[in-house]
Amino acid sequence: MRLGMIGLGRMGMNMVRRLIRDKHEVVAYNRTPDKVDKITGEGAEGAYTVEELVSKLFAPRIVWIMLPAGKIVDKQISALAELLEPGDIIVEGGNSRYTDDIRRSAELENKSIHYLDAGVSGGIWGLEVGYCTMIGGEKKVFDMLTPVLESLAPQDGFLYCGPSGSGHFVKMIHNGIEYGMMQAYGEGFALLEASPYKDNFDYRKIAHLWNQGSVIRSWLLELLEDAFKEDPKLNDIIGYVDDSGEGRWTVEQAIESRVAAPVIANSLFARFQSRDDNSFSDRVLAALRREFGGHAVKASDK
Ligand SMILES: NC(=O)c1ccc[n+]([C@@H]2O[C@H](COP(=O)([O-])OP(=O)(O)OC[C@H]3O[C@@H](n4cnc5c(N)ncnc54)[C@H](OP(=O)(O)O)[C@@H]3O)[C@@H](O)[C@H]2O)c1
């Protein structure tokens, strides 16, 4: 199929490579032109403006967006809406919030432009392994895109989830689960490191062992094997853990739907905690213990 790709970051660039490999014709645009030059050298058609990208597609045009979620995507869609025609298709493949998808698809429907929300998982390994893809929107539009999705995903690796927003809803929950799993691995290894046996332990070997038929084997644990291989005690990095939105949205969703999700919620808060090693809340606790019980506090060196 012929399609346009907007955004050649860690995700978009490799997705284009996977599509080209399967003989799709991809017109690629990126804010920074160097990346367009690079992918053009690998077989894509380059576009140096969004107008050029649209002009190089044929109706019904398919434009896949891989940009940071939020205002950047909204701005891009507004610009596209001025250039596309009725029947054309926008696929938002970043980590948009599902409520944004519902709004956008309704706005675009006024112009008869179709909108699919595609939650894409696979990270930098997607080029090799394929991108697990969760799609929401009109089923007939999803069906039209099947050849593209077959190329992007591994076998059985894409799913029509339902109406607009459902693809990113499933992706949001996927990422919430990811937060909880990562937290559990982190805590488990911290307990090993705090044990009397710690000098006997080789964490790469333990991660590797657990990946051999154990109940907790996983791709995350395989990645941890790699990380411990490079840096056996992870001394080269600081334990500062960022988040990019989906965990927060999952927790907000849990509150809204009154579903208890303590593991995911706590793993989100643990990330917040990781960014503050002398938090105000902990200083309040220490001060209170001193006030009511005369317990010793450690003075700060200011
Ligand atoms: N990385 C992952 O593991 C992963 C996994 C699943 C989903 N996602 C989602 O996929 C989307 C893309 O992620 P990524 O990892 O590819 O991001 P990335 O590597 O940071 O690349 C971001 C892309 O967006 C462009 N961009 C950034 N700000 C822009 C702006 N203000 N105007 C126009 N273009 C702008 C960048 O262009 P320049 O080259 O000019 O900077 C680049 O092409 C995000 O929604 C992300 O949450 C990422």
The ligand as an SDF file (V2000), in Angstrom:
LIG
                    3D

 48 52  0  0  0  0  0  0  0  0999 V2000
    9.6070    4.8220   22.2160 N   0  0  0  0  0  0  0  0  0  0  0  0
    8.7630    3.8780   22.5780 C   0  0  0  0  0  0  0  0  0  0  0  0
    9.1510    2.8460   23.1590 O   0  0  0  0  0  0  0  0  0  0  0  0
    7.2880    3.9990   22.2780 C   0  0  0  0  0  0  0  0  0  0  0  0
    6.4950    2.8420   22.3340 C   0  0  0  0  0  0  0  0  0  0  0  0
    5.1500    2.9340   22.0070 C   0  0  0  0  0  0  0  0  0  0  0  0
    4.5980    4.1540   21.6570 C   0  0  0  0  0  0  0  0  0  0  0  0
    5.3860    5.2710   21.6320 N   0  0  0  0  0  0  0  0  0  0  0  0
    4.7320    6.5290   21.2490 C   0  0  0  0  0  0  0  0  0  0  0  0
    5.0380    6.7920   19.8920 O   0  0  0  0  0  0  0  0  0  0  0  0
    5.1000    8.2210   19.6720 C   0  0  0  0  0  0  0  0  0  0  0  0
    6.4670    8.5540   19.0940 C   0  0  0  0  0  0  0  0  0  0  0  0
    7.4360    8.1060   20.0360 O   0  0  0  0  0  0  0  0  0  0  0  0
    8.9980    8.0280   19.7180 P   0  0  0  0  0  0  0  0  0  0  0  0
    9.5800    7.1860   20.7840 O   0  0  0  0  0  0  0  0  0  0  0  0
    9.2100    7.7040   18.2910 O   0  0  0  0  0  0  0  0  0  0  0  0
    9.4040    9.5530   19.9740 O   0  0  0  0  0  0  0  0  0  0  0  0
   10.7970   10.2540   19.6640 P   0  0  0  0  0  0  0  0  0  0  0  0
   11.8610    9.2780   19.3570 O   0  0  0  0  0  0  0  0  0  0  0  0
   11.0100   11.2140   20.7830 O   0  0  0  0  0  0  0  0  0  0  0  0
   10.4880   11.0390   18.3200 O   0  0  0  0  0  0  0  0  0  0  0  0
    9.5470   12.0850   18.3480 C   0  0  0  0  0  0  0  0  0  0  0  0
    9.2050   12.4700   16.9310 C   0  0  0  0  0  0  0  0  0  0  0  0
    8.2820   13.5370   17.0040 O   0  0  0  0  0  0  0  0  0  0  0  0
    8.8370   14.6880   16.3630 C   0  0  0  0  0  0  0  0  0  0  0  0
    8.4670   15.8700   17.1290 N   0  0  0  0  0  0  0  0  0  0  0  0
    8.7110   16.1230   18.4280 C   0  0  0  0  0  0  0  0  0  0  0  0
    8.2110   17.3170   18.7750 N   0  0  0  0  0  0  0  0  0  0  0  0
    7.6480   17.8260   17.6620 C   0  0  0  0  0  0  0  0  0  0  0  0
    6.9660   19.0340   17.3650 C   0  0  0  0  0  0  0  0  0  0  0  0
    6.7690   19.9720   18.2990 N   0  0  0  0  0  0  0  0  0  0  0  0
    6.5240   19.2350   16.0990 N   0  0  0  0  0  0  0  0  0  0  0  0
    6.7210   18.2910   15.1520 C   0  0  0  0  0  0  0  0  0  0  0  0
    7.3720   17.1320   15.3490 N   0  0  0  0  0  0  0  0  0  0  0  0
    7.8190   16.9060   16.5950 C   0  0  0  0  0  0  0  0  0  0  0  0
   10.3140   14.4760   16.3660 C   0  0  0  0  0  0  0  0  0  0  0  0
   10.8820   15.2330   15.3350 O   0  0  0  0  0  0  0  0  0  0  0  0
   12.4140   15.7080   15.3780 P   0  0  0  0  0  0  0  0  0  0  0  0
   13.2030   14.5910   14.7860 O   0  0  0  0  0  0  0  0  0  0  0  0
   12.4310   16.9320   14.5580 O   0  0  0  0  0  0  0  0  0  0  0  0
   12.7740   15.9800   16.8120 O   0  0  0  0  0  0  0  0  0  0  0  0
   10.3880   12.9590   16.1300 C   0  0  0  0  0  0  0  0  0  0  0  0
   10.1540   12.6400   14.7940 O   0  0  0  0  0  0  0  0  0  0  0  0
    4.8310    8.8560   21.0330 C   0  0  0  0  0  0  0  0  0  0  0  0
    3.4820    9.1550   21.1300 O   0  0  0  0  0  0  0  0  0  0  0  0
    5.2080    7.7560   22.0120 C   0  0  0  0  0  0  0  0  0  0  0  0
    4.5520    7.8870   23.2660 O   0  0  0  0  0  0  0  0  0  0  0  0
    6.7230    5.2170   21.9140 C   0  0  0  0  0  0  0  0  0  0  0  0
  1  2  1  0
  2  3  2  0
  2  4  1  0
  4  5  1  0
  4 48  2  0
  5  6  2  0
  6  7  1  0
  7  8  2  0
  8  9  1  0
  8 48  1  0
  9 10  1  0
  9 46  1  0
 10 11  1  0
 11 12  1  0
 11 44  1  0
 12 13  1  0
 13 14  1  0
 14 15  2  0
 14 16  1  0
 14 17  1  0
 17 18  1  0
 18 19  2  0
 18 20  1  0
 18 21  1  0
 21 22  1  0
 22 23  1  0
 23 24  1  0
 23 42  1  0
 24 25  1  0
 25 26  1  0
 25 36  1  0
 26 27  1  0
 26 35  1  0
 27 28  2  0
 28 29  1  0
 29 30  1  0
 29 35  2  0
 30 31  1  0
 30 32  2  0
 32 33  1  0
 33 34  2  0
 34 35  1  0
 36 37  1  0
 36 42  1  0
 37 38  1  0
 38 39  2  0
 38 40  1  0
 38 41  1  0
 42 43  1  0
 44 45  1  0
 44 46  1  0
 46 47  1  0
M  CHG  2   8   1  16  -1
M  END
$$$$
